Amino acid sequence: DRDPSLLVVLKGQKDIMHGRPQLEKALLDAECAISTENSDYWANVNLFDEMWRGKEFEHIVLHPGDACFIPTKWLHCVKSCENTVAVSFQVQLAKHATHADKKALPDKRPR
């Protein structure tokens, strides 16, 4: 994702596999890679598959009250377990903010 996000579990459990952006090459070189021109390409990649174990991807399990920060462009795959309620917040960084976004923010400069 272009912007970082924060995932918070309120009820249930979320399983997350995530890794550094540099691991994208391993995914593209894998047998499962078909075409990056297909907009559904990344939907076909499951980081929970056995082939990714031991490939520098980190497995995280979130329980109620837990949160996970997902940095910009980090690869991630999230699974919800039964009866899970969670919220995800995208954090827009100032360098990606549009002029309208910046105008909507309060001025925090000291006076």
C-alpha positions, 0 to 999 in steps of 0.5 A: 500500500502507498500509505502505512496502516494500523490494524486493530483487532476488537474481537476474534483473531487475525493472522498476518504474514508480512515482509519487507518490500524487497521480498517482492522479487521473490514473489515475482520469481515464484512459479505462481507468478503469472503476470503483473499486468493482471490487476488481480495478480496480487490477489492470487498470491497467498503468503500463508502457502507452505512455499513462503515459510522460511522466506523472511516473511513474519507471521503475526497473530493478533488477538483482541486489543492487539494492533499491527502497524504495516509500513508503506509498501510492505507486503502483507496478507491478512486472514480473519478467523471466525467471528472477528471484528477489526478496524484498519486505519490508513495513515496518509503521510504528508509527502503524499497529501494533496493540497486539499488534504493539507488545507483540511488539517489544523495548523499546528505551528506554534504562534 
